[in-house]
Amino acid sequence: MRANTEYSGYSTASPVIQWFWEVVQGFSKEDKARLLQFVTGTSKVPLEGFSALQGISGSQKFQIHRAYGSSNHLPSAHTCFNQLDLPEYPSKEHLEERLLLAIHEANEGFGFG
């Protein structure tokens, strides 16, 4: 997944990106599947691997874009583009807490009543 990711507003050396991959590496298989579902719309990796991810216009790599605004915002996603909009969080712990909240709440369908 990491080898097939493109960045916008971040680079591979950005602290937030380093923290993101450390957090994801520590995820359970279930949370990794939830993240994939959140960003791509499917919890399954293509048979050919992450390089074969499909988007709205065909082959589309996993993307992480910098989301501007408050670091209290949750990450958001655009499944048609395999795109995660990730705010610039002040710490790895804050990133992990916000990311887990986003992927778990999205999995529940945002059931606000």
Number of C-alpha atoms within 10 A of each C-alpha: 13 10 9 14 16 16 15 11 12 17 15 13 8 12 15 21 19 13 18 17 14 13 17 16 11 10 16 10 11 10 16 16 16 23 25 20 20 25 24 26 17 14 16 13 16 12 9 8 11 18 17 16 20 18 18 10 8 11 12 21 21 26 20 22 19 18 19 12 9 10 17 13 16 20 23 19 23 15 19 15 21 23 23 22 18 25 21 23 19 12 12 16 12 15 23 18 12 18 21 20 14 21 23 15 13 16 14 10 8 10 8 5 3
